[in-house]
């Protein structure tokens, strides 16, 4: 006979409704902020070559890489919000958050500096 105390599913003990709500609110705010910031960066990238000093290929590379980096930094909010309530995965989720954030920011910084140098 199976012992009911040794269930293969993890117990939801300690999983609070408040932490789930906070995690979802964090994800929503992060994604909304990333969308607003991405829209502003898109407009700035489009206007970056107003004088026509750079080639169209370099300009499109700037726009594409800025948007790719912004997507990565925006997606970083999902594992960060999930880390609020997934305690068993918290370390991996925070590492994923940090990695996405750093890589996304690095792509944006490198594309900006390479375009204007």
Biopython code that builds the backbone (N, CA, C, O; Angstrom):
import numpy as np
from Bio.PDB.StructureBuilder import StructureBuilder

atoms = [
    (1, "UNK", "N", (0.839, -1.167, 0.000)),
    (1, "UNK", "CA", (0.000, 0.000, 0.000)),
    (1, "UNK", "C", (0.896, 1.245, 0.000)),
    (1, "UNK", "O", (1.956, 1.266, 0.625)),
    (2, "UNK", "N", (0.448, 2.269, -0.707)),
    (2, "UNK", "CA", (1.237, 3.485, -0.853)),
    (2, "UNK", "C", (1.047, 4.400, 0.350)),
    (2, "UNK", "O", (-0.065, 4.602, 0.838)),
    (3, "UNK", "N", (2.141, 4.933, 0.800)),
    (3, "UNK", "CA", (2.110, 5.862, 1.924)),
    (3, "UNK", "C", (1.700, 7.238, 1.400)),
    (3, "UNK", "O", (2.368, 7.760, 0.507)),
    (4, "UNK", "N", (0.625, 7.848, 1.920)),
    (4, "UNK", "CA", (0.172, 9.142, 1.390)),
    (4, "UNK", "C", (1.139, 10.291, 1.672)),
    (4, "UNK", "O", (1.047, 11.340, 1.033)),
    (5, "UNK", "N", (2.062, 10.112, 2.612)),
    (5, "UNK", "CA", (2.991, 11.185, 2.945)),
    (5, "UNK", "C", (4.134, 11.291, 1.935)),
    (5, "UNK", "O", (4.806, 12.321, 1.882)),
    (6, "UNK", "N", (4.364, 10.269, 1.147)),
    (6, "UNK", "CA", (5.470, 10.288, 0.187)),
    (6, "UNK", "C", (4.942, 10.467, -1.235)),
    (6, "UNK", "O", (5.176, 9.625, -2.101)),
    (7, "UNK", "N", (4.261, 11.520, -1.457)),
    (7, "UNK", "CA", (3.738, 11.838, -2.780)),
    (7, "UNK", "C", (4.871, 12.326, -3.684)),
    (7, "UNK", "O", (5.752, 13.050, -3.221)),
    (8, "UNK", "N", (4.865, 11.940, -4.974)),
    (8, "UNK", "CA", (5.921, 12.392, -5.864)),
    (8, "UNK", "C", (5.824, 13.877, -6.221)),
    (8, "UNK", "O", (6.772, 14.447, -6.761)),
    (9, "UNK", "N", (4.704, 14.493, -5.928)),
    (9, "UNK", "CA", (4.514, 15.909, -6.235)),
    (9, "UNK", "C", (4.952, 16.756, -5.054)),
    (9, "UNK", "O", (4.661, 16.422, -3.905)),
    (10, "UNK", "N", (5.649, 17.850, -5.331)),
    (10, "UNK", "CA", (6.070, 18.710, -4.214)),
    (10, "UNK", "C", (4.867, 19.348, -3.533)),
    (10, "UNK", "O", (3.871, 19.686, -4.172)),
    (11, "UNK", "N", (4.984, 19.497, -2.265)),
    (11, "UNK", "CA", (3.896, 20.082, -1.502)),
    (11, "UNK", "C", (3.862, 21.589, -1.694)),
    (11, "UNK", "O", (4.913, 22.230, -1.696)),
    (12, "UNK", "N", (2.677, 22.170, -1.855)),
    (12, "UNK", "CA", (2.598, 23.625, -2.022)),
    (12, "UNK", "C", (2.734, 24.378, -0.705)),
    (12, "UNK", "O", (2.361, 25.546, -0.605)),
    (13, "UNK", "N", (3.278, 23.690, 0.317)),
    (13, "UNK", "CA", (3.445, 24.306, 1.622)),
    (13, "UNK", "C", (4.332, 25.542, 1.509)),
    (13, "UNK", "O", (5.414, 25.480, 0.925)),
    (14, "UNK", "N", (3.888, 26.635, 2.050)),
    (14, "UNK", "CA", (4.661, 27.858, 2.035)),
    (14, "UNK", "C", (4.430, 28.713, 0.801)),
    (14, "UNK", "O", (4.959, 29.821, 0.716)),
    (15, "UNK", "N", (3.661, 28.232, -0.147)),
    (15, "UNK", "CA", (3.373, 29.000, -1.350)),
    (15, "UNK", "C", (2.224, 29.934, -1.026)),
    (15, "UNK", "O", (1.073, 29.510, -0.923)),
    (16, "UNK", "N", (2.545, 31.204, -0.868)),
    (16, "UNK", "CA", (1.514, 32.137, -0.443)),
    (16, "UNK", "C", (0.894, 32.849, -1.635)),
    (16, "UNK", "O", (1.547, 33.104, -2.647)),
    (17, "UNK", "N", (-0.361, 33.153, -1.484)),
    (17, "UNK", "CA", (-1.107, 33.871, -2.511)),
    (17, "UNK", "C", (-0.498, 35.252, -2.733)),
    (17, "UNK", "O", (-0.478, 35.750, -3.858)),
    (18, "UNK", "N", (-0.006, 35.864, -1.671)),
    (18, "UNK", "CA", (0.606, 37.180, -1.766)),
    (18, "UNK", "C", (1.859, 37.152, -2.649)),
    (18, "UNK", "O", (2.053, 38.040, -3.480)),
    (19, "UNK", "N", (2.703, 36.140, -2.471)),
    (19, "UNK", "CA", (3.923, 36.046, -3.274)),
    (19, "UNK", "C", (3.607, 35.782, -4.743)),
    (19, "UNK", "O", (4.302, 36.287, -5.625)),
    (20, "UNK", "N", (2.578, 35.006, -5.012)),
    (20, "UNK", "CA", (2.160, 34.769, -6.397)),
    (20, "UNK", "C", (1.692, 36.079, -7.017)),
    (20, "UNK", "O", (2.063, 36.402, -8.146)),
    (21, "UNK", "N", (0.891, 36.822, -6.296)),
    (21, "UNK", "CA", (0.400, 38.108, -6.800)),
    (21, "UNK", "C", (1.548, 39.088, -7.012)),
    (21, "UNK", "O", (1.587, 39.782, -8.029)),
    (22, "UNK", "N", (2.485, 39.153, -6.064)),
    (22, "UNK", "CA", (3.634, 40.040, -6.211)),
    (22, "UNK", "C", (4.483, 39.667, -7.426)),
    (22, "UNK", "O", (4.959, 40.537, -8.155)),
    (23, "UNK", "N", (4.664, 38.371, -7.631)),
    (23, "UNK", "CA", (5.425, 37.916, -8.792)),
    (23, "UNK", "C", (4.748, 38.284, -10.099)),
    (23, "UNK", "O", (5.407, 38.730, -11.038)),
    (24, "UNK", "N", (3.440, 38.099, -10.166)),
    (24, "UNK", "CA", (2.699, 38.451, -11.379)),
    (24, "UNK", "C", (2.682, 39.962, -11.608)),
    (24, "UNK", "O", (2.777, 40.424, -12.746)),
    (25, "UNK", "N", (2.562, 40.721, -10.535)),
    (25, "UNK", "CA", (2.604, 42.189, -10.658)),
    (25, "UNK", "C", (3.986, 42.631, -11.141)),
    (25, "UNK", "O", (4.095, 43.507, -11.998)),
    (26, "UNK", "N", (5.037, 42.023, -10.592)),
    (26, "UNK", "CA", (6.394, 42.361, -11.023)),
    (26, "UNK", "C", (6.573, 42.065, -12.504)),
    (26, "UNK", "O", (7.100, 42.896, -13.243)),
    (27, "UNK", "N", (6.134, 40.878, -12.949)),
    (27, "UNK", "CA", (6.247, 40.516, -14.360)),
    (27, "UNK", "C", (5.508, 41.509, -15.248)),
    (27, "UNK", "O", (6.032, 41.947, -16.273)),
    (28, "UNK", "N", (4.301, 41.859, -14.853)),
    (28, "UNK", "CA", (3.482, 42.770, -15.652)),
    (28, "UNK", "C", (4.132, 44.146, -15.741)),
    (28, "UNK", "O", (4.217, 44.725, -16.824)),
    (29, "UNK", "N", (4.591, 44.668, -14.610)),
    (29, "UNK", "CA", (5.225, 45.985, -14.611)),
    (29, "UNK", "C", (6.539, 45.976, -15.398)),
    (29, "UNK", "O", (6.841, 46.924, -16.123)),
    (30, "UNK", "N", (7.310, 44.909, -15.253)),
    (30, "UNK", "CA", (8.579, 44.807, -15.976)),
    (30, "UNK", "C", (8.326, 44.774, -17.480)),
    (30, "UNK", "O", (8.985, 45.485, -18.238)),
    (31, "UNK", "N", (7.373, 43.951, -17.909)),
    (31, "UNK", "CA", (7.086, 43.853, -19.340)),
    (31, "UNK", "C", (6.512, 45.153, -19.891)),
    (31, "UNK", "O", (6.846, 45.556, -21.004)),
    (32, "UNK", "N", (5.648, 45.811, -19.117)),
    (32, "UNK", "CA", (5.090, 47.093, -19.559)),
    (32, "UNK", "C", (6.190, 48.145, -19.661)),
    (32, "UNK", "O", (6.234, 48.911, -20.624)),
    (33, "UNK", "N", (7.071, 48.182, -18.675)),
    (33, "UNK", "CA", (8.185, 49.123, -18.716)),
    (33, "UNK", "C", (9.129, 48.836, -19.871)),
    (33, "UNK", "O", (9.631, 49.756, -20.515)),
    (34, "UNK", "N", (9.371, 47.553, -20.131)),
    (34, "UNK", "CA", (10.241, 47.181, -21.251)),
    (34, "UNK", "C", (9.609, 47.578, -22.575)),
    (34, "UNK", "O", (10.312, 47.985, -23.500)),
    (35, "UNK", "N", (8.285, 47.463, -22.675)),
    (35, "UNK", "CA", (7.600, 47.869, -23.905)),
    (35, "UNK", "C", (7.720, 49.370, -24.123)),
    (35, "UNK", "O", (8.004, 49.818, -25.234)),
    (36, "UNK", "N", (7.509, 50.142, -23.076)),
    (36, "UNK", "CA", (7.615, 51.605, -23.194)),
    (36, "UNK", "C", (9.047, 52.007, -23.525)),
    (36, "UNK", "O", (9.276, 52.823, -24.418)),
    (37, "UNK", "N", (10.000, 51.439, -22.815)),
    (37, "UNK", "CA", (11.404, 51.757, -23.074)),
    (37, "UNK", "C", (11.813, 51.310, -24.470)),
    (37, "UNK", "O", (12.565, 52.013, -25.144)),
    (38, "UNK", "N", (11.332, 50.156, -24.912)),
    (38, "UNK", "CA", (11.633, 49.671, -26.254)),
    (38, "UNK", "C", (11.075, 50.578, -27.331)),
    (38, "UNK", "O", (11.720, 50.804, -28.354)),
    (39, "UNK", "N", (9.874, 51.099, -27.104)),
    (39, "UNK", "CA", (9.290, 52.035, -28.064)),
    (39, "UNK", "C", (10.129, 53.305, -28.154)),
    (39, "UNK", "O", (10.368, 53.821, -29.245)),
    (40, "UNK", "N", (10.572, 53.802, -27.012)),
    (40, "UNK", "CA", (11.413, 55.006, -27.019)),
    (40, "UNK", "C", (12.757, 54.727, -27.686)),
    (40, "UNK", "O", (13.263, 55.573, -28.424)),
    (41, "UNK", "N", (13.340, 53.559, -27.439)),
    (41, "UNK", "CA", (14.617, 53.208, -28.067)),
    (41, "UNK", "C", (14.449, 53.024, -29.567)),
    (41, "UNK", "O", (15.353, 53.362, -30.332)),
    (42, "UNK", "N", (13.330, 52.506, -29.995)),
    (42, "UNK", "CA", (13.085, 52.354, -31.422)),
    (42, "UNK", "C", (13.035, 53.716, -32.103)),
    (42, "UNK", "O", (13.635, 53.911, -33.159)),
    (43, "UNK", "N", (12.323, 54.649, -31.499)),
    (43, "UNK", "CA", (12.260, 55.997, -32.074)),
    (43, "UNK", "C", (13.640, 56.657, -32.098)),
    (43, "UNK", "O", (14.000, 57.306, -33.081)),
    (44, "UNK", "N", (14.403, 56.495, -31.034)),
    (44, "UNK", "CA", (15.749, 57.075, -30.990)),
    (44, "UNK", "C", (16.665, 56.418, -32.012)),
    (44, "UNK", "O", (17.480, 57.096, -32.638)),
    (45, "UNK", "N", (16.542, 55.109, -32.186)),
    (45, "UNK", "CA", (17.370, 54.413, -33.167)),
    (45, "UNK", "C", (17.025, 54.821, -34.587)),
    (45, "UNK", "O", (17.909, 54.960, -35.433)),
    (46, "UNK", "N", (15.750, 55.010, -34.845)),
    (46, "UNK", "CA", (15.326, 55.422, -36.186)),
    (46, "UNK", "C", (15.875, 56.811, -36.501)),
    (46, "UNK", "O", (16.283, 57.074, -37.633)),
    (47, "UNK", "N", (15.888, 57.694, -35.514)),
    (47, "UNK", "CA", (16.351, 59.061, -35.733)),
    (47, "UNK", "C", (17.860, 59.212, -35.587)),
    (47, "UNK", "O", (18.386, 60.303, -35.805)),
    (48, "UNK", "N", (18.579, 58.136, -35.222)),
    (48, "UNK", "CA", (20.014, 58.239, -34.955)),
    (48, "UNK", "C", (20.813, 58.633, -36.190)),
    (48, "UNK", "O", (21.862, 59.265, -36.063)),
    (49, "UNK", "N", (20.349, 58.281, -37.361)),
    (49, "UNK", "CA", (21.080, 58.575, -38.590)),
    (49, "UNK", "C", (20.396, 59.695, -39.360)),
    (49, "UNK", "O", (20.291, 59.635, -40.585)),
    (50, "UNK", "N", (19.940, 60.692, -38.664)),
    (50, "UNK", "CA", (19.208, 61.793, -39.283)),
    (50, "UNK", "C", (20.061, 62.557, -40.286)),
    (50, "UNK", "O", (19.558, 63.030, -41.305)),
    (51, "UNK", "N", (21.341, 62.675, -39.997)),
    (51, "UNK", "CA", (22.217, 63.422, -40.903)),
    (51, "UNK", "C", (22.666, 62.580, -42.087)),
    (51, "UNK", "O", (23.236, 63.115, -43.039)),
    (52, "UNK", "N", (22.424, 61.286, -42.051)),
    (52, "UNK", "CA", (22.829, 60.409, -43.140)),
    (52, "UNK", "C", (24.311, 60.103, -43.147)),
    (52, "UNK", "O", (24.858, 59.699, -44.173)),
    (53, "UNK", "N", (24.969, 60.290, -42.011)),
    (53, "UNK", "CA", (26.413, 60.069, -41.923)),
    (53, "UNK", "C", (26.808, 58.602, -41.944)),
    (53, "UNK", "O", (27.945, 58.285, -42.293)),
    (54, "UNK", "N", (25.930, 57.722, -41.590)),
    (54, "UNK", "CA", (26.236, 56.291, -41.566)),
    (54, "UNK", "C", (25.530, 55.600, -42.733)),
    (54, "UNK", "O", (24.566, 56.115, -43.300)),
    (55, "UNK", "N", (26.036, 54.437, -43.065)),
    (55, "UNK", "CA", (25.427, 53.690, -44.162)),
    (55, "UNK", "C", (24.079, 53.117, -43.711)),
    (55, "UNK", "O", (23.852, 52.920, -42.517)),
    (56, "UNK", "N", (23.193, 52.853, -44.668)),
    (56, "UNK", "CA", (21.906, 52.254, -44.298)),
    (56, "UNK", "C", (22.054, 50.893, -43.621)),
    (56, "UNK", "O", (21.253, 50.543, -42.755)),
    (57, "UNK", "N", (23.072, 50.123, -44.010)),
    (57, "UNK", "CA", (23.298, 48.828, -43.366)),
    (57, "UNK", "C", (23.684, 48.990, -41.898)),
    (57, "UNK", "O", (23.199, 48.258, -41.036)),
    (58, "UNK", "N", (24.556, 49.949, -41.624)),
    (58, "UNK", "CA", (24.951, 50.199, -40.235)),
    (58, "UNK", "C", (23.763, 50.695, -39.417)),
    (58, "UNK", "O", (23.622, 50.346, -38.245)),
    (59, "UNK", "N", (22.920, 51.499, -40.029)),
    (59, "UNK", "CA", (21.749, 52.018, -39.337)),
    (59, "UNK", "C", (20.761, 50.893, -39.021)),
    (59, "UNK", "O", (20.219, 50.835, -37.917)),
    (60, "UNK", "N", (20.528, 50.007, -39.981)),
    (60, "UNK", "CA", (19.616, 48.890, -39.735)),
    (60, "UNK", "C", (20.189, 47.913, -38.709)),
    (60, "UNK", "O", (19.445, 47.307, -37.938)),
    (61, "UNK", "N", (21.511, 47.765, -38.705)),
    (61, "UNK", "CA", (22.147, 46.925, -37.690)),
    (61, "UNK", "C", (21.933, 47.513, -36.302)),
    (61, "UNK", "O", (21.661, 46.781, -35.350)),
    (62, "UNK", "N", (22.057, 48.840, -36.183)),
    (62, "UNK", "CA", (21.802, 49.503, -34.903)),
    (62, "UNK", "C", (20.369, 49.248, -34.449)),
    (62, "UNK", "O", (20.139, 48.864, -33.302)),
    (63, "UNK", "N", (19.415, 49.459, -35.334)),
    (63, "UNK", "CA", (18.004, 49.278, -34.959)),
    (63, "UNK", "C", (17.737, 47.830, -34.557)),
    (63, "UNK", "O", (17.117, 47.578, -33.523)),
    (64, "UNK", "N", (18.201, 46.880, -35.364)),
    (64, "UNK", "CA", (17.957, 45.467, -35.071)),
    (64, "UNK", "C", (18.604, 45.001, -33.787)),
    (64, "UNK", "O", (17.985, 44.284, -33.001)),
    (65, "UNK", "N", (19.851, 45.402, -33.568)),
    (65, "UNK", "CA", (20.532, 44.948, -32.356)),
    (65, "UNK", "C", (19.985, 45.635, -31.103)),
    (65, "UNK", "O", (19.926, 45.017, -30.040)),
    (66, "UNK", "N", (19.588, 46.893, -31.213)),
    (66, "UNK", "CA", (18.969, 47.553, -30.056)),
    (66, "UNK", "C", (17.652, 46.862, -29.690)),
    (66, "UNK", "O", (17.362, 46.652, -28.512)),
    (67, "UNK", "N", (16.870, 46.515, -30.689)),
    (67, "UNK", "CA", (15.590, 45.858, -30.409)),
    (67, "UNK", "C", (15.799, 44.430, -29.895)),
    (67, "UNK", "O", (15.056, 43.977, -29.024)),
    (68, "UNK", "N", (16.791, 43.724, -30.416)),
    (68, "UNK", "CA", (17.087, 42.373, -29.921)),
    (68, "UNK", "C", (17.518, 42.423, -28.452)),
    (68, "UNK", "O", (17.074, 41.612, -27.640)),
    (69, "UNK", "N", (18.377, 43.370, -28.126)),
    (69, "UNK", "CA", (18.794, 43.528, -26.732)),
    (69, "UNK", "C", (17.646, 43.919, -25.830)),
    (69, "UNK", "O", (17.564, 43.469, -24.687)),
    (70, "UNK", "N", (16.749, 44.766, -26.347)),
    (70, "UNK", "CA", (15.594, 45.181, -25.550)),
    (70, "UNK", "C", (14.634, 44.012, -25.317)),
    (70, "UNK", "O", (14.049, 43.898, -24.240)),
    (71, "UNK", "N", (14.473, 43.160, -26.302)),
    (71, "UNK", "CA", (13.621, 41.980, -26.119)),
    (71, "UNK", "C", (14.201, 41.081, -25.033)),
    (71, "UNK", "O", (13.465, 40.572, -24.188)),
    (72, "UNK", "N", (15.520, 40.884, -25.052)),
    (72, "UNK", "CA", (16.142, 40.049, -24.017)),
    (72, "UNK", "C", (15.979, 40.648, -22.628)),
    (72, "UNK", "O", (15.656, 39.935, -21.678)),
    (73, "UNK", "N", (16.198, 41.955, -22.502)),
    (73, "UNK", "CA", (16.031, 42.572, -21.184)),
    (73, "UNK", "C", (14.558, 42.561, -20.757)),
    (73, "UNK", "O", (14.259, 42.452, -19.568)),
    (74, "UNK", "N", (13.651, 42.671, -21.709)),
    (74, "UNK", "CA", (12.230, 42.592, -21.368)),
    (74, "UNK", "C", (11.831, 41.204, -20.904)),
    (74, "UNK", "O", (11.078, 41.056, -19.941)),
    (75, "UNK", "N", (12.337, 40.185, -21.590)),
    (75, "UNK", "CA", (12.018, 38.809, -21.202)),
    (75, "UNK", "C", (12.647, 38.416, -19.871)),
    (75, "UNK", "O", (12.211, 37.451, -19.242)),
    (76, "UNK", "N", (13.659, 39.145, -19.437)),
    (76, "UNK", "CA", (14.308, 38.847, -18.159)),
    (76, "UNK", "C", (13.350, 38.990, -16.989)),
    (76, "UNK", "O", (13.559, 38.373, -15.945)),
    (77, "UNK", "N", (12.308, 39.787, -17.142)),
    (77, "UNK", "CA", (11.357, 39.985, -16.057)),
    (77, "UNK", "C", (10.502, 38.766, -15.747)),
    (77, "UNK", "O", (9.977, 38.641, -14.640)),
    (78, "UNK", "N", (10.358, 37.871, -16.710)),
    (78, "UNK", "CA", (9.521, 36.689, -16.481)),
    (78, "UNK", "C", (10.151, 35.749, -15.454)),
    (78, "UNK", "O", (9.478, 35.390, -14.488)),
    (79, "UNK", "N", (11.417, 35.329, -15.616)),
    (79, "UNK", "CA", (11.983, 34.484, -14.562)),
    (79, "UNK", "C", (12.154, 35.227, -13.233)),
    (79, "UNK", "O", (12.091, 34.610, -12.169)),
    (80, "UNK", "N", (12.367, 36.531, -13.285)),
    (80, "UNK", "CA", (12.492, 37.282, -12.027)),
    (80, "UNK", "C", (11.171, 37.278, -11.266)),
    (80, "UNK", "O", (11.156, 37.119, -10.045)),
    (81, "UNK", "N", (10.071, 37.452, -11.976)),
    (81, "UNK", "CA", (8.766, 37.410, -11.320)),
    (81, "UNK", "C", (8.424, 36.023, -10.818)),
    (81, "UNK", "O", (7.826, 35.868, -9.753)),
    (82, "UNK", "N", (8.805, 35.013, -11.588)),
    (82, "UNK", "CA", (8.538, 33.636, -11.148)),
    (82, "UNK", "C", (9.369, 33.263, -9.930)),
    (82, "UNK", "O", (8.970, 32.395, -9.153)),
    (83, "UNK", "N", (10.520, 33.905, -9.753)),
    (83, "UNK", "CA", (11.367, 33.618, -8.592)),
    (83, "UNK", "C", (10.711, 34.047, -7.282)),
    (83, "UNK", "O", (11.116, 33.591, -6.213)),
    (84, "UNK", "N", (9.717, 34.905, -7.350)),
    (84, "UNK", "CA", (8.998, 35.309, -6.146)),
    (84, "UNK", "C", (8.323, 34.107, -5.485)),
    (84, "UNK", "O", (8.290, 34.006, -4.258)),
    (85, "UNK", "N", (7.787, 33.204, -6.295)),
    (85, "UNK", "CA", (6.982, 32.136, -5.706)),
    (85, "UNK", "C", (7.484, 30.726, -5.988)),
    (85, "UNK", "O", (6.993, 29.794, -5.351)),
    (86, "UNK", "N", (8.417, 30.511, -6.890)),
    (86, "UNK", "CA", (8.986, 29.181, -7.111)),
    (86, "UNK", "C", (10.269, 29.060, -6.321)),
    (86, "UNK", "O", (11.360, 29.269, -6.851)),
    (87, "UNK", "N", (10.137, 28.725, -5.067)),
    (87, "UNK", "CA", (11.302, 28.681, -4.179)),
    (87, "UNK", "C", (12.314, 27.627, -4.604)),
    (87, "UNK", "O", (13.520, 27.858, -4.511)),
    (88, "UNK", "N", (11.847, 26.488, -5.062)),
    (88, "UNK", "CA", (12.781, 25.421, -5.426)),
    (88, "UNK", "C", (13.589, 25.777, -6.677)),
    (88, "UNK", "O", (14.676, 25.235, -6.879)),
    (89, "UNK", "N", (13.084, 26.662, -7.502)),
    (89, "UNK", "CA", (13.769, 27.068, -8.725)),
    (89, "UNK", "C", (14.345, 28.472, -8.618)),
    (89, "UNK", "O", (14.857, 28.995, -9.608)),
    (90, "UNK", "N", (14.280, 29.084, -7.473)),
    (90, "UNK", "CA", (14.650, 30.495, -7.320)),
    (90, "UNK", "C", (16.062, 30.800, -7.792)),
    (90, "UNK", "O", (16.279, 31.791, -8.490)),
    (91, "UNK", "N", (17.026, 29.966, -7.423)),
    (91, "UNK", "CA", (18.416, 30.229, -7.792)),
    (91, "UNK", "C", (18.571, 30.203, -9.318)),
    (91, "UNK", "O", (19.200, 31.094, -9.888)),
    (92, "UNK", "N", (18.007, 29.195, -9.976)),
    (92, "UNK", "CA", (18.093, 29.106, -11.439)),
    (92, "UNK", "C", (17.366, 30.263, -12.111)),
    (92, "UNK", "O", (17.846, 30.813, -13.102)),
    (93, "UNK", "N", (16.215, 30.628, -11.574)),
    (93, "UNK", "CA", (15.442, 31.720, -12.162)),
    (93, "UNK", "C", (16.178, 33.049, -12.034)),
    (93, "UNK", "O", (16.182, 33.849, -12.969)),
    (94, "UNK", "N", (16.790, 33.285, -10.899)),
    (94, "UNK", "CA", (17.540, 34.530, -10.719)),
    (94, "UNK", "C", (18.794, 34.561, -11.586)),
    (94, "UNK", "O", (19.181, 35.623, -12.072)),
    (95, "UNK", "N", (19.433, 33.408, -11.785)),
    (95, "UNK", "CA", (20.568, 33.356, -12.698)),
    (95, "UNK", "C", (20.117, 33.608, -14.136)),
    (95, "UNK", "O", (20.807, 34.285, -14.899)),
    (96, "UNK", "N", (18.972, 33.069, -14.496)),
    (96, "UNK", "CA", (18.425, 33.311, -15.831)),
    (96, "UNK", "C", (18.096, 34.788, -16.005)),
    (96, "UNK", "O", (18.403, 35.381, -17.039)),
    (97, "UNK", "N", (17.471, 35.378, -14.991)),
    (97, "UNK", "CA", (17.165, 36.807, -15.016)),
    (97, "UNK", "C", (18.423, 37.629, -15.218)),
    (97, "UNK", "O", (18.479, 38.487, -16.099)),
    (98, "UNK", "N", (19.423, 37.366, -14.407)),
    (98, "UNK", "CA", (20.677, 38.115, -14.492)),
    (98, "UNK", "C", (21.371, 37.925, -15.828)),
    (98, "UNK", "O", (21.899, 38.881, -16.398)),
    (99, "UNK", "N", (21.374, 36.707, -16.328)),
    (99, "UNK", "CA", (22.021, 36.430, -17.614)),
    (99, "UNK", "C", (21.318, 37.154, -18.751)),
    (99, "UNK", "O", (21.971, 37.791, -19.578)),
    (100, "UNK", "N", (19.991, 37.061, -18.803)),
    (100, "UNK", "CA", (19.246, 37.750, -19.857)),
    (100, "UNK", "C", (19.441, 39.256, -19.774)),
    (100, "UNK", "O", (19.604, 39.923, -20.796)),
    (101, "UNK", "N", (19.424, 39.786, -18.574)),
    (101, "UNK", "CA", (19.584, 41.221, -18.386)),
    (101, "UNK", "C", (20.971, 41.691, -18.828)),
    (101, "UNK", "O", (21.091, 42.684, -19.545)),
    (102, "UNK", "N", (22.006, 40.988, -18.406)),
    (102, "UNK", "CA", (23.370, 41.377, -18.747)),
    (102, "UNK", "C", (23.623, 41.232, -20.249)),
    (102, "UNK", "O", (24.212, 42.122, -20.863)),
    (103, "UNK", "N", (23.189, 40.134, -20.839)),
    (103, "UNK", "CA", (23.403, 39.929, -22.273)),
    (103, "UNK", "C", (22.620, 40.966, -23.079)),
    (103, "UNK", "O", (23.144, 41.530, -24.040)),
    (104, "UNK", "N", (21.373, 41.217, -22.693)),
    (104, "UNK", "CA", (20.572, 42.219, -23.393)),
    (104, "UNK", "C", (21.166, 43.609, -23.312)),
    (104, "UNK", "O", (21.213, 44.331, -24.308)),
    (105, "UNK", "N", (21.618, 43.986, -22.128)),
    (105, "UNK", "CA", (22.248, 45.302, -21.972)),
    (105, "UNK", "C", (23.570, 45.381, -22.728)),
    (105, "UNK", "O", (23.885, 46.413, -23.321)),
    (106, "UNK", "N", (24.343, 44.302, -22.712)),
    (106, "UNK", "CA", (25.611, 44.290, -23.427)),
    (106, "UNK", "C", (25.400, 44.454, -24.928)),
    (106, "UNK", "O", (26.138, 45.187, -25.585)),
    (107, "UNK", "N", (24.394, 43.773, -25.470)),
    (107, "UNK", "CA", (24.091, 43.909, -26.899)),
    (107, "UNK", "C", (23.732, 45.356, -27.227)),
    (107, "UNK", "O", (24.194, 45.905, -28.227)),
    (108, "UNK", "N", (22.919, 45.961, -26.394)),
    (108, "UNK", "CA", (22.511, 47.342, -26.646)),
    (108, "UNK", "C", (23.690, 48.311, -26.545)),
    (108, "UNK", "O", (23.841, 49.197, -27.387)),
    (109, "UNK", "N", (24.506, 48.146, -25.538)),
    (109, "UNK", "CA", (25.654, 49.030, -25.352)),
    (109, "UNK", "C", (26.649, 48.868, -26.501)),
    (109, "UNK", "O", (27.157, 49.858, -27.029)),
    (110, "UNK", "N", (26.925, 47.628, -26.885)),
    (110, "UNK", "CA", (27.868, 47.393, -27.982)),
    (110, "UNK", "C", (27.344, 47.932, -29.305)),
    (110, "UNK", "O", (28.109, 48.484, -30.096)),
    (111, "UNK", "N", (26.048, 47.778, -29.552)),
    (111, "UNK", "CA", (25.503, 48.292, -30.816)),
    (111, "UNK", "C", (25.533, 49.819, -30.826)),
    (111, "UNK", "O", (25.812, 50.424, -31.861)),
    (112, "UNK", "N", (25.253, 50.438, -29.700)),
    (112, "UNK", "CA", (25.286, 51.895, -29.604)),
    (112, "UNK", "C", (26.684, 52.440, -29.807)),
    (112, "UNK", "O", (26.897, 53.366, -30.590)),
    (113, "UNK", "N", (27.646, 51.848, -29.086)),
    (113, "UNK", "CA", (29.019, 52.351, -29.192)),
    (113, "UNK", "C", (29.624, 52.061, -30.555)),
    (113, "UNK", "O", (30.407, 52.868, -31.055)),
    (114, "UNK", "N", (29.287, 50.936, -31.170)),
    (114, "UNK", "CA", (29.863, 50.642, -32.491)),
    (114, "UNK", "C", (29.252, 51.545, -33.571)),
    (114, "UNK", "O", (29.923, 51.859, -34.554)),
    (115, "UNK", "N", (28.015, 51.960, -33.409)),
    (115, "UNK", "CA", (27.388, 52.832, -34.399)),
    (115, "UNK", "C", (27.964, 54.236, -34.341)),
    (115, "UNK", "O", (28.185, 54.864, -35.376)),
    (116, "UNK", "N", (28.207, 54.730, -33.132)),
    (116, "UNK", "CA", (28.665, 56.107, -32.976)),
    (116, "UNK", "C", (30.181, 56.247, -32.868)),
    (116, "UNK", "O", (30.676, 57.339, -32.588)),
    (117, "UNK", "N", (30.922, 55.170, -33.083)),
    (117, "UNK", "CA", (32.384, 55.295, -33.020)),
    (117, "UNK", "C", (32.999, 55.321, -34.402)),
    (117, "UNK", "O", (34.219, 55.422, -34.533)),
]
sb = StructureBuilder()
sb.init_structure("model")
sb.init_model(0)
sb.init_chain("A")
sb.init_seg("    ")
for serial, (resi, resn, name, xyz) in enumerate(atoms, 1):
    if name == "N":
        sb.init_residue(resn, " ", resi, " ")
    sb.init_atom(name, np.array(xyz, "f"), 0.0, 1.0, " ", f" {name:<3s}", serial, name[0])
structure = sb.get_structure()
